[in-house]
Amino acid sequence: MPDMMLELACPTGPVCGVDEAGRGPWAGPVSAGAVILDPDRVPAGLNDSKKLNAKARDALELEIKQSALAWGVGFASVDEIDELNILHATGLAMRRAVEALAIAPAFALVDGNYKFKLPCEIKTVIKGDSISASIAAASILAKTARDRLMVEMDGLYPGYGFAGHKGYHAQVHVEALRTLGPCPIHRRGWEPIRLALIERGELLAD
């Protein structure tokens, strides 16, 4: 289970964990969370958000927000993903999450192996959401915030099933793209969306 060993080993503080959600979907923004945990009030059960069910994530989200020294969430839009590419849009969402913290961190533990430009020193941690409690907390905030937004998008753009699959590949999503075509929150640079646009005559094939 994730713990606070990496946080306590950082040369300076405060230390935040940073993680993202939604790099792979066909639709919707990418989100990021940033969390500075109180070492004396670390919520029990923190883990990689993908290893938790929705009920556990929702309960931990509330506990993280109540007990953390600071937390922030940031998004990068579909337009920003198309303009910057998903990697750099992820970095933008992470920066926005860190900048939203009420306490400026001196150090950030970032899930993965890419050093994004953040307003503090950075240490990347591969599979960090399974190692660092702060990164695990950030992964939960990123996931719950994005999931809520995609449920709202299901109301704005019905028929795609966004409330269920949150923009990822699913049969109902594939069929909706064929019948309805892409909607404004689809990532037009993604190959399945490009193919749907080409089939509908809205985009010329290369």
Long-range contacts (C-beta under 8 A, 24 or more apart in sequence): 1-46, 1-47, 2-46, 2-47, 2-48, 2-129, 2-130, 2-131, 2-132, 2-133, 2-135, 2-136, 3-131, 3-132, 3-133, 4-37, 4-39, 4-42, 4-132, 4-133, 4-134, 6-109, 6-123, 6-125, 6-128, 6-131, 6-132, 6-134, 7-37, 7-39, 7-109, 7-132, 7-133, 7-134, 8-39, 10-106, 10-107, 10-109, 10-123, 11-107, 12-106, 12-107, 12-121, 13-105, 13-106, 13-107, 14-69, 14-70, 14-103, 14-104, 14-105, 14-106, 14-107, 15-105, 15-106, 15-107, 15-108, 15-109, 15-134, 16-70, 16-98, 16-101, 16-105, 16-107, 16-108, 16-109, 16-120, 16-134, 16-138, 17-108, 17-109, 17-111, 17-128, 17-132, 17-133, 17-134, 17-135, 17-136, 17-137, 17-138, 18-94, 18-97, 18-98, 18-108, 18-109, 18-110, 18-111, 18-118, 18-135, 18-138, 19-49, 19-110, 19-111, 19-128, 19-129, 19-135, 19-136, 19-138, 19-139, 19-142, 20-90, 20-93, 20-94, 20-111, 20-139, 20-142, 21-49, 21-139, 21-142, 21-143, 21-145, 21-146, 22-142, 22-146, 22-166, 22-167, 23-86, 23-90, 24-168, 25-166, 25-167, 25-168, 25-187, 26-167, 26-168, 26-169, 26-173, 26-186, 26-187, 26-190, 26-192, 26-193, 27-78, 27-150, 27-153, 27-160, 27-162, 27-167, 27-173, 27-183, 27-185, 27-186, 27-187, 27-193, 28-78, 28-146, 28-149, 28-150, 28-153, 28-162, 28-166, 28-167, 28-185, 29-75, 29-76, 29-77, 29-78, 29-80, 29-81, 29-93, 29-146, 29-149, 29-185, 30-75, 30-76, 30-81, 30-86, 30-89, 30-90, 30-93, 30-146, 31-73, 31-74, 31-75, 31-93, 31-142, 31-143, 31-145, 31-146, 31-149, 32-73, 32-74, 32-75, 32-90, 32-93, 32-94, 32-96, 32-97, 32-138, 32-142, 33-71, 33-72, 33-73, 33-97, 33-137, 33-138, 33-139, 33-140, 33-141, 33-142, 33-143, 33-145, 34-71, 34-72, 34-73, 34-74, 34-94, 34-97, 34-98, 34-100, 34-101, 34-105, 34-108, 34-138, 35-64, 35-68, 35-70, 35-71, 35-72, 35-134, 35-137, 35-138, 35-141, 36-68, 36-69, 36-70, 36-71, 36-101, 36-103, 36-105, 36-134, 37-64, 37-67, 37-68, 37-69, 37-133, 37-134, 37-137, 38-67, 38-68, 38-69, 41-67, 42-67, 42-133, 43-67, 43-137, 46-133, 46-136, 46-137, 46-140, 47-129, 47-130, 47-136, 48-127, 48-129, 48-130, 48-136, 48-139, 49-129, 49-136, 49-139, 49-140, 49-142, 49-143, 49-144, 50-129, 50-139, 50-143, 51-130, 52-140, 54-147, 57-140, 57-143, 57-144, 58-144, 60-137, 60-140, 61-140, 61-141, 61-144, 64-137, 64-140, 64-141, 65-141, 68-137, 69-103, 70-101, 70-102, 70-103, 70-105, 71-101, 71-137, 71-141, 72-96, 72-97, 72-98, 72-99, 72-100, 72-101, 72-102, 73-97, 73-100, 73-141, 73-142, 73-145, 74-98, 74-99, 74-100, 75-145, 75-146, 75-149, 78-184, 78-185, 78-186, 78-187, 78-188, 81-187, 81-189, 82-187, 82-188, 82-189, 85-189, 87-114, 90-116, 91-116, 91-117, 91-118, 94-118, 95-119, 97-138, 97-142, 109-134, 109-135, 110-135, 111-135, 111-138, 111-139, 153-185, 157-183, 157-184, 157-185
